[in-house]
Amino acid sequence: TKKSVEEDVFIPLYPRSTVEDKSSLRSKFQERRFWSAVKLLSNVVRWDGIVQEDKIRDLGLSKLLNRYLLLNILNTPLGPDNIEKCNKVVACLPERWFQDLKGGSTLPELLNFSQHLLQ
């Protein structure tokens, strides 16, 4: 799994003007790569409770979410597509990771993602 996250994930970043046309090949390719990475995130966090939590959070959040997915989300114009992407990422996260947090706080690895959600 670590090798997949480090070597197989590739989400190209094109200028917004290039991907705003949803029918363009670049836009379609970028979207396919994004959703493949979300699927990998979902698979990585399913190991929670089997593999050490810090390893799962490092792979899933520090490397996959913050290194690849968040850049794409931030490059997506605000609107329904951005909301859908954020919802899918949130749906991947185990509820158990948030049980002991106090109101208004989040996991350190989710700080940037949380700030985006607040905007």
C-alpha positions, 0 to 999 in steps of 0.5 A: 500500500505504501508503494502504491501511495508513493509511486502509483498516485499521479494527479496532474495539476493543470491551470484552472482555465485548462480544466474548466472545460469538463469535456477536455481530455486534460480535465477528464484525465485529471478527474479520473486520477483524482477519483482513483486516489480517493478510492485508494484513500478509502482502501487505506483507511479500511486497514484502521484497527488492523494496522497501527493508526499512525501508519494509516494516518501517515499514508492516508492523510499526510501523504495521500490527502495532503500531497495529492487530493488536497491540491486538486480540491484547492484547484477545483472552483468552489461549487458542486464539484468541489463539494462532492470531492470534499464529501467523498474524502470526508466519507472515507475518514473513520469516525473513531478518529474524531471521537476524542477531539474537543469541539472546534478541533481536528486532527493535525493532518486535517488542518489544511483540509478543515480550513478549506471546508470552513471557506 
